[in-house]
């Protein structure tokens, strides 16, 4: 390490000593209308193959430029080409700014761009100029889709599908790879997860109007964090403006499913001060949506003669109020032309206030005749109300508050004309807090069940007396406090120097270091309460009744009678004269854990042009991961045997190489070989052991010895860019994943196996006459292959005759994905064949049709994803699938004045439910409906 540091020091000193012989050219690219910065512009010098690309703020730089006179030319799709002459003085930073005019020159006619196309032009230029394979969405593109959050905007991107929660996109799947195999960053900094089990970033936390640009990196370069096998999504917040900017949004809407309103407000103010040295922009967003969902769930099993029936069945009514608040501040200060710093901050929190009314038909046992034919069913019915304390926060509902915040400081420095440096330090934190979450449940036992499975897509179970409130007896009253927190302290240091192995060709060497210190803990506790004076039957308490009228899955589904949420919220559970309390360790001991991860990384990246058309990026990244996890050993669900601590360390070496060829007439060809990893989920690494001895004894355990999944990725992409702001692209990809992680089950678990798997731990399995024992644990499989192709087309139809077609635009993309997993066993230890990787949607399709003129714009958008395996069961019968989805959304806006516009949006016009099925597509496991949502508002821009 000392030798490496000495080499770097000598190398840098050499460049510093030679610096005064050459100069630097820097500047900013903006547009005439609105004075907005233009990222992704190509800036060329008229000597050799010297060019550079403007960054997200429109800034560019040329290092190591000899003294002399040069012609600088700027090209940008959708804007007119511009060139200037500059006299470069050695040893100085020579500043040259450009202001481009919107419009493209075709056939001697200047085609003027509207507001929407200018936003699309930024995205397309950024995508074209990027050296790796990416998809880019600009803020205007986010705005012109009717998307309330980032997840809904992302599902428009080729190769991306989203998993929904309460009708909104939450977890991202990229090219068929599950959320745990992807990463999300904010301005290049990693976003922690607010969930307790996994590393997933909740995409519905951040409102879409807080983000300027979304970049989906489908191939990585060595200067990027390596834990993103499917891809890395970078959310870029608003940069400081080039002048004063004021924007405000006010909107309201309607959700038919609960006949409630939704409200949205946004505000942006930015400006530059102190002779433009200090820039600042403040953004705020508020969204309040009162809605709900209608839900039916079922668990399917097999009988004595393999008859298929349901052993557990729910009818659930959800009432939800989802409130998002987001605040962001970005500042930068320019000391001089060579040195600047920035400070960014963003704070997001989302409150989910939820009541759930659940009728559960459980313990359903078939009644057999002498021939093992099923002649009937019997079981219990339970009626549960989920809510929260009656205070200023919970308001008789279960409150789930998720927060994500990130604070960063960084700087960019031109140390010499041959050496540039940038650095940053950030602190990010995410948490999920569920205070005073309450449940009360009543039951009626031993009922005769009627099971209608004539249409298994809409299964129906009823029972004699299933809504006779006078027969339901008190079963349970509980309150829990759940809290999960993850934090990350990160630091980066990067250097850039000119370095070309070919004369008169552009070359650049980058190298740097990265540090990430992560802490995560989950601290849950759960109490059960017994009333001193016994509650009477359900009919003696305040109740609410919900019929099947307007139930989205059909009026035959009747939720029924439940304890009212106000009665549950008003109970004074802390009054010992009214209630006795008892902690229930089985509900939380196994879940609680602490995790520490330290990640140290270093990289080198070499960008080299071979000629004016062909360029290469070669890189090497090394990441070392150190983990320290602590969890509980629990016997019989509630007896704490002790804590288990485990530490581990591993190093990944990650080479990459990519080529880009700029063909004639704006054709671009790309090829890449990259490597990447995916670290196991936190709870999967937690060394907990939970033992439940019974007739069929079971052990659930974490696996701190899990290896990170390591992937080899191959990509080819061809792109055609249109000067009238359009794109045609097509590509293929192949990924080979080693040591992928799946749920392992062993139904013949023994004393000797436990001793081998958990050395040094108390063995709960008797060595003699042990009975039946099973183990469930996350383990590494062998190899997964994921491959597919994607095509995309977006363009204005202005090449067709007639004024109408000049305003008409189309957007289409389709992705095909296939996968095969090896090394997965069933519950009997037998290897399963023809198993796909969970999360691999085979077909994904997006389309939209838009029309725009100087005042009016409208768009209708369609999103489709085919069904896919979501979770592997013990055998094929138990596999859970996420069913196909088809969404139709629409929006329109009209400019009342140059500064004020009115807009309208409609979401989920197809009333697409969230649906899971078990084993085969006709066997519904869950169906949850949300209906459409409508919004109308005003937007002001100064």
ZIFEN-V348818 format. One record per backbone hydrogen bond with DSSP energy under -1.0 kcal/mol. CO is the residue of the C=O (numbers start at 1). NH is the residue of the N-H. Records with the same first field share a line. If there is no record, write none. Layout:
CO->NH  NH
This chain:
1->5
2->6
3->7
4->8
5->9
6->10
7->11
8->12
9->13
10->14
11->15
12->16
13->17
14->18
16->19
18->21
19->22
22->91
23->65
24->94
25->62
26->96
27->60
28->98
29->38
30->100
36->31
41->54
42->75
43->52
44->73
48->50
50->45
52->43
54->40
55->58
58->29
59->55
60->27
62->25
65->23
68->88
70->86
71->46
72->84
73->44
74->82
75->42
76->79
78->103
82->74
84->72
86->70
88->68
89->92
92->24
94->26
98->30
100->32
101->80
104->111
106->109
109->106
111->104
114->118
115->119
116->120
117->121
118->122
119->123
120->124
121->125
122->126
123->127
124->128
125->129
126->130
133->218  219
135->216
137->214
138->142
139->143
140->144
145->147
148->208
149->153
150->154
151->155
153->156
154->157
157->160
159->175
161->173
163->170  171
165->168
168->165
170->203
171->163
173->161
174->177
177->174
178->181
179->182
181->230
183->233
184->191
185->235
186->189
189->186
197->683
202->205
203->151
206->150
207->210
208->211
212->139
213->236
214->137
215->234
216->135
217->232
221->224
226->228  677
231->183
232->217
233->185
234->215
235->187
236->212  213
245->270
246->942
247->268
248->940
249->266
250->938
251->264
252->936
253->262
254->934
255->259  260
260->255
261->290
262->253
263->288
264->251
265->286
266->249
267->284
268->247
269->282
270->245
271->280
273->278
274->277
277->334
278->273
279->332
280->271
281->330
282->269
283->328
284->267
285->326
286->265
287->324
288->263
289->322
291->320
293->318
294->929
295->316
296->927
297->314
299->311  312
301->309
303->306
307->303
309->301
311->364
312->299
313->361
314->297
315->359
316->295
317->357
318->293
319->355
320->291
321->353
322->289
323->351
324->287
325->349
326->285
327->347
328->283
329->345
330->281
331->343
332->279
333->341
338->414
339->335  336
340->412
341->333
342->410
343->331
344->408
345->329
346->406
347->327
348->404
349->325
350->402
351->323
352->400
353->321
354->398
355->319
356->386
357->317
358->384
359->315
360->382
361->313
362->380
365->378
367->375
369->372
373->369
376->367
377->449
378->365
379->447
380->362
381->444
382->360
383->442
384->358
385->440
386->356
387->438
389->391  396
391->395
394->397
398->354
400->352
401->433
402->350
403->431
404->348
405->429
406->346
407->427
408->344
409->425
410->342
411->423
412->340
413->415  421
417->64
419->415  416
420->496
421->413
422->494
423->411
424->492
425->409
426->490
427->407
428->488
429->405
430->486
431->403
432->484
433->401
434->482
437->480
438->387
439->478
440->385
441->475  476
442->383
443->473
444->381
447->379
448->464
450->462
452->460
455->458
456->924
460->452
462->450
463->466
465->468
467->469
468->471
469->472
472->538
473->443
476->441
477->529
478->439
479->527
480->437
481->525
482->434
483->523
484->432
485->521
486->430
487->519
488->428
489->517
490->426
491->515
492->424
493->513
494->422
495->511
496->420
497->509
502->505
504->49
506->609
507->499
508->607
509->497
510->605
511->495
512->603
513->493
514->601
515->491
516->599
517->489
518->597
519->487
520->595
521->485
525->481
526->584
527->479
528->582
530->580
537->540
538->541
542->564
544->562
546->560
548->551
551->554
554->557
560->546
562->544
564->568
565->569
566->570
569->390
571->573
572->575
575->578  579
578->532
580->530
582->528
584->587
585->588  589
588->592
593->522
594->630
595->520
596->628
597->518
598->626
599->516
600->624
601->514
602->622
603->512
604->620
605->510
606->618
607->508
608->616
613->662
614->610  611
615->660
616->608
617->658
618->606
619->656
620->604
621->654
622->602
623->652
624->600
625->650
626->598
627->648
628->596
629->646
630->594
631->644
632->689
633->641  642
634->691
635->639
639->635
642->633
644->631
646->629
648->627
650->625
652->623
654->621
656->619
657->673
658->617
659->671
660->615
661->669
666->721
667->663
668->719
669->661
670->717
671->659
672->715
673->657
674->713
676->711
678->709
681->685
682->686
684->703
688->702
689->634
690->700
691->636  637
692->698
697->774
698->692
699->776
700->690
703->706
709->678
710->738
711->676
712->736
713->674
714->734
715->672
716->732
717->670
718->730
719->668
720->728
722->725  726
726->722
727->794
728->720
729->792
730->718
731->790
732->716
733->788
734->714
735->786
736->712
737->784
738->710
740->781
742->779
744->777
746->775
750->754
751->755
752->756
753->757
754->758
758->761
772->697
773->749
774->699
775->746
776->701
777->744
779->742
782->739
783->822
784->737
785->820
786->735
787->818
788->733
789->816
790->731
791->814
792->729
793->812
794->727
795->810
797->800
804->807
807->852
808->797
809->850
810->795
811->848
812->793
813->846
814->791
815->844
816->789
818->787
820->785
822->782
824->832
826->829
827->747
830->826
835->821
837->840
839->841
842->817
843->866
844->815
845->864
846->813
847->862
848->811
849->860
850->809
851->858
855->895
856->853
857->893
858->851
859->891
860->849
861->889
862->847
863->887
864->845
865->885
868->882
869->839
871->880
874->827
875->878
876->879
879->919
880->870  871
881->917
882->868
885->865
887->863
888->909
889->861
890->906
891->859
892->904
893->857
894->902
899->941
900->896  897
901->939
902->894
903->937
904->892
905->935
906->890
907->933
908->911
914->928
915->883
916->925  926
917->881
918->920
920->923
922->924
923->918
925->298
926->916
927->296
928->914
929->294
933->907
934->254
935->905
936->252
937->903
938->250
939->901
940->248
